[in-house]
């Protein structure tokens, strides 16, 4: 699959998993259960599980064993978790930005990171494998 088609599929999968994250973020924040940054991190983790399952099967069609792809995906997701934490903390807590626009900017940047790292490392096999 070409990288453009792969990115388009990744983007569609990302819309699903990001929707999960946003529903959790908004629900936890608006119900006053958690502040914005912890709420988005909870959503990020749950959305990440959805993201792994869908990307492994539909985007990257990987035959890399779960035992190997799983920890690689977790490593990439951990970097994304800390990018999310840092950007949301900066934008919302430090600069006072509204949380939804801040989350949109953060999601775009994390999506780029996740695509590149997962394509080149997590799910790469054969010639593409690092």
C-alpha positions as CSV (number, residue, x, y, z in Angstrom):
1,X,0.0,0.0,0.0
2,X,1.4,3.4,-0.9
3,X,2.1,5.8,2.0
4,X,-0.6,8.2,0.8
5,X,-3.3,5.5,0.9
6,X,-1.9,4.2,4.1
7,X,-2.1,7.7,5.6
8,X,-5.7,8.1,4.4
9,X,-6.6,4.9,6.1
10,X,-4.6,5.9,9.2
11,X,-6.5,9.2,9.2
12,X,-9.9,7.5,9.1
13,X,-8.8,5.1,11.9
14,X,-7.5,8.1,13.8
15,X,-10.9,9.8,13.5
16,X,-12.5,6.9,15.2
17,X,-10.0,6.6,18.0
18,X,-9.8,10.4,18.4
19,X,-13.6,10.5,18.7
20,X,-13.3,8.0,21.6
21,X,-10.7,10.3,23.2
22,X,-12.8,13.4,22.8
23,X,-16.0,11.8,24.2
24,X,-14.0,10.7,27.3
25,X,-12.3,14.1,27.6
26,X,-15.5,16.1,27.3
27,X,-17.5,13.7,29.5
28,X,-14.9,13.7,32.3
29,X,-14.3,17.5,32.1
30,X,-17.9,18.6,31.8
31,X,-19.1,16.2,34.6
32,X,-16.3,17.8,36.7
33,X,-14.8,14.4,37.3
34,X,-11.3,15.3,36.2
35,X,-9.5,18.5,35.0
36,X,-8.8,18.8,31.3
37,X,-5.2,17.4,31.2
38,X,-5.9,14.2,33.2
39,X,-9.2,13.7,31.3
40,X,-7.6,13.9,27.9
41,X,-4.9,11.5,29.0
42,X,-7.5,8.9,30.1
43,X,-9.1,9.4,26.7
44,X,-5.8,9.1,24.9
45,X,-5.1,5.7,26.6
46,X,-8.5,4.3,25.8
47,X,-8.5,5.7,22.3
48,X,-5.0,4.2,21.9
49,X,-6.3,0.7,22.4
50,X,-8.9,1.2,19.7
51,X,-6.2,2.8,17.5
52,X,-3.9,-0.2,17.8
53,X,-6.5,-2.8,16.9
54,X,-7.8,-0.9,13.9
55,X,-4.4,0.2,12.6
56,X,-2.8,-3.2,12.9
57,X,-5.6,-4.7,10.8
58,X,-6.6,-2.0,8.4
59,X,-3.8,0.5,7.9
60,X,-0.6,-1.4,8.1
61,X,-1.9,-5.0,7.5
62,X,1.0,-6.1,9.6
63,X,2.1,-9.7,10.2
64,X,4.5,-8.6,12.9
65,X,3.5,-10.7,16.0
66,X,1.4,-8.9,18.7
67,X,4.2,-9.6,21.2
68,X,6.5,-7.4,19.1
69,X,4.2,-4.9,17.6
70,X,2.4,-4.4,20.9
71,X,5.4,-3.1,22.8
72,X,6.5,-1.0,19.9
73,X,3.1,0.5,19.6
74,X,3.1,1.2,23.3
75,X,6.5,2.9,23.1
76,X,5.2,5.2,20.2
77,X,2.0,5.8,22.1
78,X,4.0,6.7,25.3
79,X,5.8,9.4,23.4
80,X,2.4,10.6,22.1
81,X,1.1,10.6,25.6
82,X,3.8,12.9,26.8
83,X,3.4,15.1,23.8
84,X,-0.3,15.3,24.6
85,X,0.4,16.0,28.3
86,X,3.0,18.7,27.5
87,X,1.0,20.5,24.8
88,X,-2.3,20.5,26.7
89,X,-0.6,21.6,29.9
90,X,1.1,24.5,28.0
91,X,-1.9,25.5,26.0
92,X,-4.7,25.1,28.5
93,X,-3.1,25.4,32.0
94,X,-0.3,27.9,31.2
95,X,-1.8,29.9,28.3
96,X,-5.5,29.6,29.2
97,X,-6.5,28.4,25.7
98,X,-10.0,26.8,25.4
99,X,-9.5,23.0,25.8
100,X,-11.2,21.9,22.6
101,X,-9.1,24.0,20.2
102,X,-6.0,23.1,22.2
103,X,-6.9,19.4,21.9
104,X,-7.4,19.7,18.1
105,X,-3.9,21.3,17.7
106,X,-2.5,18.6,19.9
107,X,-4.2,15.8,18.1
108,X,-2.9,16.9,14.7
109,X,0.7,17.0,16.0
110,X,0.4,13.6,17.8
111,X,-1.2,12.1,14.7
112,X,1.8,13.1,12.5
113,X,4.2,11.6,15.1
114,X,2.1,8.4,15.4
115,X,1.9,7.8,11.7
116,X,5.5,8.2,11.0
117,X,6.7,6.2,13.9
118,X,4.2,3.4,13.5
119,X,4.8,3.2,9.7
120,X,8.6,3.1,10.0
121,X,9.0,1.1,13.1
122,X,6.0,-0.4,14.9
123,X,4.4,-2.3,12.0
124,X,7.2,-2.3,9.5
125,X,8.2,-5.7,8.2
126,X,10.7,-7.1,5.7
127,X,12.5,-4.4,3.8
128,X,10.8,-1.5,5.7
129,X,11.7,-2.9,9.2
130,X,14.2,-0.9,11.2
